[in-house]
């Protein structure tokens, strides 16, 4: 699954030229934000996670696991574990009944029941069962492609129909480019064939993918299928060959990068690599676009972390330096064109954003911040210092402005802001001491060493995850609470309840899934009778579109009978009456 070392070509792309090791200038660093210059879009899938332990019903049913996933609120949840094809009785992560050579429907249904219904699931099918590789060479046996496609399609049907999760994203194979291409070549994949009589098998891998994707879409036309979860995205000629051979069946392209193979690598090295992920992302996007110029294919950076080898047990993945790394990685990838990212992983003793006892690690706070306050238009920032302070700014659909300041240096840094909006600003900081809300006045911020700072100003983030409308609430009850509810300028964001669609003419909306209301950091009360409502397009029929069109409805005209005044004190808590 992981590299043991970074190829030289990829290392050069990630690392860039050697850094100046001189001491940082003690003078303040100026960061300028241009809120009118949009450079990218941070969709709800921008800050996702891999659910490594999401295949075991005993884990996904754990209340602490569920609570912490809701707290981190990943809009993209990639289900990946190399044990998926293992026996469902012998292996806690296995989903196949090997005795009958079929999926274990009861186990799968129980495992998926523990996931928040609002997240987009990206389910990875990493390989084929062992009976389709009789000689054990790792390749799918000749003549088994149709059987493998049927097996994949059956899992799609089971998840969509039995588990009531249609429209998921699906990913066929995981890091098979090493086996089907790299191992045939010298020079880590960049050299000629080792044996001129044994060509590599990239087109064969793409043909397997295409046949599976076609069968899977026949089982559920609402899904989108992509891959190949490429281990070596530096090999852009291979990317182009795969995309070309996959033909019309490729709905997204996915790839992975890890920054290091040694816990002895310096902080500077791994942070340089994280920022270099943006250049790799851009190169991948250009390679895909070159093969499909008339059909935009989103790219998903759906597996990354510091260490390529779990045996290094790099402690930085469990402390605030891991949060600094994640912030640099995600922002670089999104700014350079990634439609989604997914960190490795949500829960384990080495990599997880929560440990194997479900205790949150520092990066969990970062994911909470980003998914609550940084979904929207990524705008231009200038200044800063790529070796010291990195800035990333987002303007939400509700007008809320957020600025992330990542101090990757081992020293405290002072930052002067230009273009920062006036008005009440909330400052939160994530340091070695934990999370803290700190005062912010004027246009300057002090950033502790190895820290992440989030500044937010303006309206609260829309009430994310408010599916569906609350039912049958008397208008008089809302009116009775008018005097005690504030924040009339806020907006609520939810999929229109299916039963109300005909009345509004919104037949394109997907059936809602019940989720708790959630409000951003302001923790303000909501005044429904005068709030504007955005009824989002739920994209069930096209999982790669993100709410591109919206209608605004006045609550007091249409929805007063169906929405109650609620107060939500924290993002992960249930709504309750004021």
C-alpha positions in Angstrom: 0.0 0.0 0.0 2.8 2.4 0.9 6.0 3.5 -0.6 9.2 2.6 1.2 10.9 5.7 -0.3 10.1 8.6 -2.5 11.2 8.3 -6.1 13.8 10.9 -7.0 11.5 12.6 -9.6 8.6 12.9 -7.2 10.9 14.1 -4.4 12.2 16.9 -6.6 8.6 17.9 -7.4 7.6 17.8 -3.8 10.6 19.3 -2.2 11.6 22.1 -4.7 14.9 23.9 -4.2 16.7 23.7 -0.9 15.3 26.1 1.7 17.2 29.0 3.1 18.1 27.9 6.6 18.8 31.4 7.9 16.9 32.6 10.9 13.4 34.1 10.1 13.2 37.9 9.9 11.8 39.1 13.2 9.8 41.7 11.4 6.1 41.0 11.0 5.0 39.1 7.9 2.4 40.8 5.8 -0.5 38.7 4.4 -2.9 40.3 1.9 -6.3 38.8 1.1 -8.2 39.7 -2.1 -11.7 38.6 -1.4 -12.8 39.4 -4.9 -10.3 37.1 -6.7 -11.5 33.5 -6.6 -8.8 31.0 -7.3 -10.5 27.7 -6.5 -13.6 26.1 -4.9 -13.5 24.2 -1.6 -16.5 21.9 -2.0 -18.0 19.9 0.9 -15.5 17.1 -0.2 -12.4 19.3 0.2 -11.5 18.1 3.7 -12.3 14.4 3.8 -11.1 11.3 5.7 -10.4 7.7 5.0 -12.5 5.4 7.2 -9.9 2.7 7.7 -11.9 1.1 10.5 -15.3 1.6 9.0 -15.8 -2.0 7.9 -16.3 -3.4 11.4 -19.8 -3.0 12.8 -18.5 -3.2 16.4 -16.5 0.0 15.7 -18.9 2.0 13.6 -21.6 1.4 16.2 -19.4 2.8 19.0 -21.0 6.0 20.3 -17.6 7.7 20.7 -16.5 6.8 17.2 -19.8 8.2 15.8 -19.6 11.3 17.9 -16.1 12.1 16.8 -16.8 11.5 13.1 -19.7 13.9 13.4 -17.4 16.4 15.1 -14.8 16.3 12.3 -17.7 16.3 9.8 -15.9 15.1 6.7 -17.9 15.8 3.6 -16.0 12.9 1.8 -15.6 9.7 3.7 -13.5 7.1 1.8 -14.0 3.6 3.0 -10.7 1.8 2.4 -9.1 -1.2 4.0 -6.9 -3.8 2.4 -8.8 -6.5 4.3 -12.1 -5.8 2.5 -11.8 -9.0 0.4 -11.1 -11.1 3.5 -13.5 -13.6 5.0 -16.2 -11.8 6.9 -16.0 -14.3 9.8 -12.3 -14.7 10.1 -11.4 -11.0 9.5 -13.1 -8.1 11.3 -12.6 -5.9 8.2 -13.6 -8.6 5.7 -16.9 -8.2 3.9 -17.1 -11.4 1.9 -18.6 -14.7 2.9 -15.9 -16.9 1.5 -17.8 -20.1 2.1 -20.5 -19.0 -0.3 -18.3 -16.6 -2.3 -20.7 -13.7 -1.9 -20.9 -10.4 0.1 -21.9 -10.6 3.7 -25.0 -8.4 3.4 -25.8 -8.3 7.2 -22.3 -7.3 8.1 -22.1 -4.6 5.5 -25.5 -3.2 6.4 -24.5 -3.1 10.1 -21.2 -1.4 9.3 -22.6 1.3 7.1 -25.4 2.1 9.6 -22.9 3.8 11.9 -21.8 6.5 9.4 -23.4 10.0 9.3 -25.8 10.1 6.4 -24.7 13.5 5.3 -21.2 12.5 4.2 -20.5 11.4 0.6 -19.2 7.8 0.8 -16.4 6.9 -1.5 -16.2 3.1 -1.3 -12.9 1.6 -2.5 -12.8 -2.0 -3.8 -9.0 -2.5 -3.5 -8.5 -5.8 -5.3 -10.1 -9.1 -6.1 -10.8 -12.2 -3.9 -8.1 -14.8 -3.7 -10.1 -17.4 -5.8 -9.8 -15.0 -8.7 -6.0 -15.1 -8.4 -5.4 -18.8 -8.3 -1.7 -18.7 -8.9 -1.2 -16.0 -6.2 0.8 -13.6 -8.4 -1.3 -10.6 -7.5 -2.8 -10.2 -11.0 -6.4 -10.9 -11.8 -6.5 -14.2 -13.5 -7.3 -14.3 -17.2 -11.0 -15.0 -17.8 -12.0 -13.6 -14.3 -12.7 -10.0 -15.3 -16.4 -10.6 -15.9 -16.8 -12.4 -12.6 -15.0 -9.6 -10.8 -17.2 -7.0 -12.5 -20.3 -8.9 -11.4 -19.0 -9.1 -7.8 -18.4 -5.3 -7.8 -21.8 -4.7 -9.2 -23.5 -6.8 -6.6 -21.8 -4.8 -3.8 -23.1 -1.6 -5.5 -26.7 -3.0 -5.6 -26.4 -4.1 -1.9 -25.2 -0.7 -0.7 -27.7 1.2 -2.8 -30.8 -0.8 -2.2 -30.4 -2.9 1.0 -28.3 -0.2 2.8 -30.3 2.7 1.4 -27.2 4.6 0.2 -27.7 5.1 -3.5 -25.5 7.6 -5.4 -22.3 6.8 -3.7 -18.9 7.3 -5.2 -17.0 4.1 -6.0 -13.3 3.5 -6.6 -12.1 0.4 -8.4 -8.6 -1.0 -7.4 -6.1 0.6 -5.0 -2.5 1.3 -5.9 -2.3 -1.5 -8.5 0.0 0.7 -10.7 3.0 -0.6 -8.9 2.2 -4.2 -9.9 0.8 -3.5 -13.4 3.5 -0.9 -14.4 6.3 0.0 -12.1 7.6 -3.5 -11.5 8.1 -4.0 -15.2 10.4 -1.1 -15.6 13.8 0.1 -14.4 14.5 3.4 -12.7 11.5 3.2 -10.4 9.1 3.3 -13.3 10.9 5.9 -15.4 13.3 3.6 -17.2 12.9 1.1 -20.0 11.4 -2.4 -19.6 13.4 -4.8 -17.5 12.6 -7.5 -20.1 11.7 -6.4 -23.6 9.6 -9.5 -24.0 7.4 -8.7 -21.0 5.5 -5.5 -21.5 3.8 -3.7 -18.7 0.0 -4.2 -18.2 -1.4 -0.7 -17.8 -4.0 -1.1 -20.5 -5.1 -4.5 -19.0 -5.6 -2.7 -15.6 -7.7 0.0 -17.4 -9.8 -2.7 -19.2 -10.5 -4.4 -15.8 -11.5 -1.0 -14.4 -13.8 -0.1 -17.4 -15.6 -3.4 -17.4 -16.2 -3.1 -13.6 -17.4 0.5 -13.9 -19.9 -0.4 -16.6 -21.3 -3.3 -14.6 -21.5 -1.2 -11.5 -23.4 1.6 -13.2 -25.9 -0.9 -14.6 -26.6 -1.9 -11.0 -27.1 1.7 -9.9 -27.1 4.5 -12.5 -26.9 7.2 -9.8 -23.4 6.3 -8.8 -20.1 7.7 -10.1 -17.1 5.4 -10.5 -13.4 6.4 -10.6 -9.9 5.2 -9.9 -7.3 3.9 -9.9 -6.1 5.2 -6.5 -2.7 5.6 -8.1 0.4 5.1 -5.9 2.8 6.9 -8.2 1.1 10.1 -9.5 4.5 11.4 -10.6 4.3 9.0 -13.5 2.2 11.3 -15.7 2.7 9.2 -18.9 1.0 6.3 -17.0 -1.8 8.6 -15.9 -2.4 9.5 -19.6 -2.4 5.8 -20.7 -4.8 4.8 -18.0 -7.2 7.7 -18.7 -7.1 7.0 -22.4 -7.8 3.3 -22.0 -10.5 3.7 -19.4 -12.5 5.6 -22.1 -15.9 7.0 -21.1 -16.2 5.0 -17.9 -13.9 7.2 -15.8 -15.9 9.7 -13.7 -13.0 10.8 -11.5 -9.3 10.2 -11.2 -7.7 9.4 -7.8 -4.1 9.3 -6.5 -2.1 9.1 -3.3 1.1 10.6 -1.9 2.9 10.2 1.4 5.6 12.6 2.4 8.2 10.5 4.1 9.6 7.0 4.7 11.6 7.9 7.8 10.7 9.4 11.2 14.1 11.0 11.1 13.1 13.3 8.3 13.0 16.9 9.5 9.9 18.9 10.0 11.1 21.2 7.3 11.3 18.2 4.9 7.8 16.9 5.5 6.3 20.4 5.4 8.0 21.1 2.1 6.5 17.8 0.8 3.0 18.8 2.0 3.2 22.1 0.2 4.6 20.2 -2.9 1.4 18.1 -3.0 -0.1 21.1 -4.8 2.3 20.9 -7.7 1.7 17.1 -8.0 -2.1 17.8 -8.0 -1.7 20.3 -10.8 0.4 17.9 -12.8 -2.2 15.1 -12.4 -5.0 17.5 -13.4 -3.1 18.6 -16.5 -2.4 15.0 -17.5 -6.0 14.0 -17.2 -7.2 17.1 -19.0 -4.8 16.4 -21.9 -6.5 13.1 -22.5 -10.1 14.3 -22.0 -10.1 18.0 -23.0 -13.8 18.1 -23.7 -14.9 16.2 -20.6 -13.9 17.6 -17.2 -12.8 14.7 -14.9 -12.5 15.7 -11.2 -9.4 14.6 -9.4 -9.4 13.2 -5.9 -6.4 13.3 -3.7 -7.8 10.6 -1.5 -5.0 9.2 0.6 -2.1 11.1 2.2 -0.2 11.4 5.5 3.3 12.0 6.7 4.7 8.5 6.9 4.7 6.0 4.0 5.5 3.2 6.4 3.4 2.5 9.5 6.4 0.9 11.1 8.1 4.3 11.5 5.3 5.2 14.0 6.1 8.8 13.3 4.8 10.7 16.4 4.2 13.8 14.4 1.1 12.2 13.0 -0.4 12.2 16.5 0.5 15.7 17.6 0.0 19.3 16.5 2.7 19.0 13.8 0.4 16.5 12.1 -2.3 19.2 12.1 0.2 21.6 10.5 1.1 19.0 7.9 -2.6 18.3 7.2 -3.4 22.0 6.8 -0.5 22.4 4.4 -1.5 19.3 2.4 -5.2 20.0 2.1 -4.9 23.7 1.2 -2.2 23.0 -1.4 -4.2 20.3 -3.1 -7.5 22.3 -3.1 -5.8 25.4 -4.3 -4.2 23.5 -7.2 -7.4 21.8 -8.4 -8.3 18.8 -6.3 -12.1 18.3 -6.1 -11.7 16.3 -2.9 -9.1 15.1 -0.4 -9.1 12.3 2.1 -6.5 12.0 4.8 -5.3 8.7 6.1 -7.1 8.0 8.5 -10.0 8.5 10.8 -9.0 6.1 13.7 -6.1 4.0 14.6 -3.1 3.9 16.9 -0.6 5.3 14.4 -2.3 7.6 11.8 -5.7 8.3 13.1 -7.3 11.7 13.8 -8.7 9.8 16.8 -6.6 7.1 18.4 -7.6 3.4 18.9 -9.4 4.4 22.1 -11.5 7.0 20.2 -9.7 10.0 21.8 -9.4 13.0 19.5 -6.0 14.1 18.3 -5.1 17.7 17.3 -5.8 17.2 13.6 -9.4 16.4 14.5 -9.9 20.0 15.6 -8.5 21.2 12.3 -11.0 19.1 10.3 -13.8 20.4 12.5 -12.8 24.0 11.7 -12.4 23.5 8.0 -15.6 21.6 7.5 -17.6 24.1 9.6 -16.1 27.4 8.3 -14.1 26.9 5.1 -16.5 25.5 2.5 -16.8 28.0 -0.4 -14.8 30.1 -2.7 -11.0 30.0 -2.1 -9.7 33.5 -2.7 -6.3 34.9 -3.5 -3.7 35.5 -0.7 -0.4 37.1 -1.2 2.6 37.7 1.0 3.5 35.3 3.7 6.5 33.1 3.5 6.3 29.5 2.2 9.0 28.5 4.6 7.3 30.2 7.6 3.7 31.2 7.3 1.2 29.9 4.8 -2.2 31.6 4.3 -5.5 30.2 2.9 -8.7 32.2 2.7 -12.3 31.1 2.0 -15.5 33.1 1.5 -18.6 31.1 2.2 -21.9 31.3 0.3 -23.4 33.1 3.4 -20.7 35.7 3.2 -18.6 34.5 6.1 -14.9 35.1 5.7 -12.3 32.8 7.1 -8.5 33.0 7.0 -6.3 30.0 7.9 -2.7 30.9 9.0 -0.3 28.0 9.2 2.9 28.7 11.1 5.2 25.8 10.0 8.3 27.3 11.6 9.7 26.4 15.1 9.4 30.0 16.2 6.6 32.4 17.0 5.7 34.6 14.1 3.8 38.0 13.9 1.5 38.6 11.0 0.0 41.8 9.7 -3.1 41.5 7.7 -4.1 43.6 4.7 -7.6 43.2 3.2 -9.1 41.7 6.4 -12.7 42.8 6.9 -13.6 44.9 9.9 -16.1 43.9 12.5 -16.2 41.1 15.0 -13.5 38.5 14.4 -13.2 35.2 16.2 -9.6 33.8 16.5 -9.0 30.2 17.3 -5.5 28.6 17.6 -4.3 25.1 17.6 -1.0 24.7 19.3 1.0 22.1 21.2 -1.0 23.1 24.3 -4.3 22.4 22.5 -7.2 24.5 21.1 -7.8 28.0 22.4 -10.0 31.0 21.5 -7.7 34.0 21.8 -8.4 37.7 21.5 -8.0 39.4 18.1 -8.0 43.1 17.6 -6.9 45.3 14.8 -5.1 43.7 11.9 -2.2 41.8 13.5 -2.0 38.2 14.8 0.7 36.4 16.8 1.2 32.8 15.7 2.8 30.4 18.1 5.5 28.0 16.8 4.1 25.0 14.8 0.5 26.1 15.0 -2.6 26.7 13.0 -4.7 29.8 13.5 -8.3 30.4 12.1 -9.8 33.9 11.9 -13.4 34.2 11.1 -15.6 37.2 10.5 -19.1 38.0 9.1 -22.2 35.9 9.0 -22.2 32.3 10.3 -21.7 29.4 8.0 -25.1 28.2 6.8 -26.7 25.6 9.0 -25.1 22.6 7.3 -26.6 19.2 7.6 -30.2 20.3 8.1 -31.9 17.5 6.1 -34.9 17.6 6.0 -37.4 20.3 7.0 -38.8 19.8 10.5 -42.4 18.7 10.3 -45.7 20.0 11.5 -44.6 22.9 13.7 -47.3 25.4 14.3 -46.6 28.9 13.1 -47.8 30.2 16.5 -45.0 28.4 18.2 -42.5 30.1 16.0 -44.1 33.5 16.6 -44.0 32.8 20.3 -40.3 32.5 20.2 -39.6 35.5 17.9 -38.6 37.7 20.8 -35.9 35.4 22.0 -34.3 34.5 18.7 -31.7 36.5 16.9 -29.4 36.3 13.9 -32.1 37.0 11.4 -29.5 37.5 8.7 -28.4 33.9 8.8 -29.2 31.4 6.2 -30.2 27.8 6.5 -28.9 25.2 4.0 -30.7 21.9 3.5 -32.3 19.6 0.9 -36.0 20.3 0.5 -38.1 17.5 2.0 -39.4 15.2 -0.7 -43.0 15.7 0.3 -42.8 19.4 -0.3 -41.1 19.3 -3.6 -44.2 19.5 -5.8 -45.4 22.6 -4.0 -42.2 24.4 -4.7 -41.6 22.9 -8.2 -38.3 21.4 -7.0 -38.6 18.0 -8.6 -34.8 17.6 -9.0 -34.1 17.4 -5.3 -33.1 14.0 -3.9 -34.9 12.5 -1.0 -33.6 13.9 2.3 -31.7 12.1 4.9 -32.3 13.0 8.6 -29.4 14.9 10.2 -29.2 17.2 13.2 -29.1 20.9 12.6 -25.7 22.4 13.1 -24.5 26.0 13.3 -21.1 27.6 13.0 -18.9 29.1 15.6 -21.1 32.1 16.4 -23.6 29.8 18.3 -26.3 32.3 17.5 -30.0 31.7 17.8 -31.9 31.5 14.5 -35.1 33.4 13.6 -36.8 31.2 11.0 -39.7 33.5 10.0 -37.4 36.0 8.4 -34.6 33.8 7.3 -33.7 33.2 3.6 -33.6 29.5 2.8 -31.2 27.9 0.3 -32.7 24.7 -1.0 -29.6 22.9 -2.4 -29.5 20.6 -5.3 -28.6 17.3 -3.7 -26.6 15.9 -6.6 -27.8 12.4 -6.1 -28.1 12.0 -9.8 -24.6 13.4 -10.3 -22.3 12.9 -7.4 -19.6 15.1 -8.8 -21.7 18.3 -8.9 -21.8 20.4 -5.8 -24.9 22.5 -5.4 -24.1 24.5 -8.5 -27.6 26.0 -8.6 -29.8 27.2 -5.7 -33.2 28.7 -5.1 -33.9 31.1 -2.3 -37.3 30.9 -0.6 -38.6 33.1 2.1 -39.4 31.1 5.2 -42.2 33.3 6.4 -44.0 32.8 3.0 -43.6 29.1 2.4 -42.1 27.2 5.3 -43.2 28.6 8.6 -45.4 25.6 9.3 -42.5 23.2 8.9 -39.5 24.8 10.6 -39.1 25.4 14.3 -36.8 27.9 16.0 -33.8 25.9 17.2 -30.6 26.6 19.1 -27.5 24.6 18.3 -24.6 25.3 20.6 -22.0 23.2 19.0 -21.6 21.7 15.6 -21.8 18.1 16.7 -24.7 18.4 19.2 -28.4 17.8 18.5 -30.6 20.8 18.0 -32.9 21.9 20.8 -35.6 24.4 21.6 -34.5 27.9 22.7 
